[in-house]
Amino acid sequence: MNSDFNDKRRGTLVRSFAFAIEGIIHSLKYERNIKIHLAVALAVIILGFLYRVSSFEWLVIILVIGGMLSFELMNTAVERVVDLVTSEHHPLAKQAKDIAAGAVFIYAAISVVAGCIIFLPKML
Ligand SMILES: Nc1ncnc2c1ncn2[C@@H]1O[C@H](COP(=O)(O)OP(=O)(O)OP(=O)(O)O)[C@@H](O)[C@H]1O
């Protein structure tokens, strides 16, 4: 009985992961911005190896890349929900999309600053 319950829970957990991966794959297929973020992330990782960044710097790079991709996915989710709710031009729809885009923009700006702090001294 207990193992039945555990199997069920494990099933739903695996399904949740599968749905999450489905969402990531969908965004990768249809969202230009996430492809750009991924390309930049790849370039930063290559630079990290080239400049032999420290463990702490890798930690910052990983957090920044993960955060950036997560923000972009949340932004896409907000866009989808807004488009689902209305196809009409509505000030609240604009606010929701623009605020979500603002969140991405802030994190992107912080990522650039973090990248400069890590890489500029090594490059100059
Ligand atoms: N239903 C709507 N009502 C009012 N404004 C909207 C609506 N849909 C989009 N907008 C606004 O129109 C502009 C362009 O939105 P759009 O949905 O094309 O996304 P975007 O900003 O080009 O982002 P992305 O390139 O990531 O898709 C944004 O300012 C957005 O807030």
The ligand as an SDF file (V2000), in Angstrom:
LIG
                    3D

 31 33  0  0  0  0  0  0  0  0999 V2000
   -3.0460   42.3060  -26.1670 N   0  0  0  0  0  0  0  0  0  0  0  0
   -2.2410   43.3760  -26.0510 C   0  0  0  0  0  0  0  0  0  0  0  0
   -2.7400   44.5540  -25.6150 N   0  0  0  0  0  0  0  0  0  0  0  0
   -1.9460   45.6380  -25.4970 C   0  0  0  0  0  0  0  0  0  0  0  0
   -0.6380   45.6570  -25.7660 N   0  0  0  0  0  0  0  0  0  0  0  0
   -0.0740   44.5150  -26.2010 C   0  0  0  0  0  0  0  0  0  0  0  0
   -0.8470   43.3210  -26.3720 C   0  0  0  0  0  0  0  0  0  0  0  0
   -0.0080   42.3360  -26.8210 N   0  0  0  0  0  0  0  0  0  0  0  0
    1.2000   42.8960  -26.8870 C   0  0  0  0  0  0  0  0  0  0  0  0
    1.1800   44.1920  -26.5360 N   0  0  0  0  0  0  0  0  0  0  0  0
    2.3100   45.1200  -26.4940 C   0  0  0  0  0  0  0  0  0  0  0  0
    2.8490   45.2780  -27.7950 O   0  0  0  0  0  0  0  0  0  0  0  0
    4.2750   45.3210  -27.7440 C   0  0  0  0  0  0  0  0  0  0  0  0
    4.8530   44.1500  -28.5400 C   0  0  0  0  0  0  0  0  0  0  0  0
    4.4230   42.9550  -27.9530 O   0  0  0  0  0  0  0  0  0  0  0  0
    4.7410   41.4770  -28.4840 P   0  0  0  0  0  0  0  0  0  0  0  0
    3.7470   40.5340  -27.9210 O   0  0  0  0  0  0  0  0  0  0  0  0
    4.9680   41.5090  -29.9470 O   0  0  0  0  0  0  0  0  0  0  0  0
    6.0300   41.0610  -27.7330 O   0  0  0  0  0  0  0  0  0  0  0  0
    7.5060   41.6170  -27.8360 P   0  0  0  0  0  0  0  0  0  0  0  0
    7.6600   42.7360  -26.8590 O   0  0  0  0  0  0  0  0  0  0  0  0
    7.8620   41.8470  -29.2700 O   0  0  0  0  0  0  0  0  0  0  0  0
    8.3080   40.3750  -27.2000 O   0  0  0  0  0  0  0  0  0  0  0  0
    8.9030   39.0860  -27.8970 P   0  0  0  0  0  0  0  0  0  0  0  0
    9.8290   39.5430  -29.0020 O   0  0  0  0  0  0  0  0  0  0  0  0
    9.6380   38.4340  -26.7460 O   0  0  0  0  0  0  0  0  0  0  0  0
    7.7650   38.2340  -28.3650 O   0  0  0  0  0  0  0  0  0  0  0  0
    4.6410   45.3010  -26.2510 C   0  0  0  0  0  0  0  0  0  0  0  0
    4.7680   46.5790  -25.7170 O   0  0  0  0  0  0  0  0  0  0  0  0
    3.4380   44.6010  -25.6310 C   0  0  0  0  0  0  0  0  0  0  0  0
    3.2420   44.9430  -24.2840 O   0  0  0  0  0  0  0  0  0  0  0  0
  1  2  1  0
  2  3  1  0
  2  7  2  0
  3  4  2  0
  4  5  1  0
  5  6  2  0
  6  7  1  0
  6 10  1  0
  7  8  1  0
  8  9  2  0
  9 10  1  0
 10 11  1  0
 11 12  1  0
 11 30  1  0
 12 13  1  0
 13 14  1  0
 13 28  1  0
 14 15  1  0
 15 16  1  0
 16 17  2  0
 16 18  1  0
 16 19  1  0
 19 20  1  0
 20 21  2  0
 20 22  1  0
 20 23  1  0
 23 24  1  0
 24 25  2  0
 24 26  1  0
 24 27  1  0
 28 29  1  0
 28 30  1  0
 30 31  1  0
M  END
$$$$
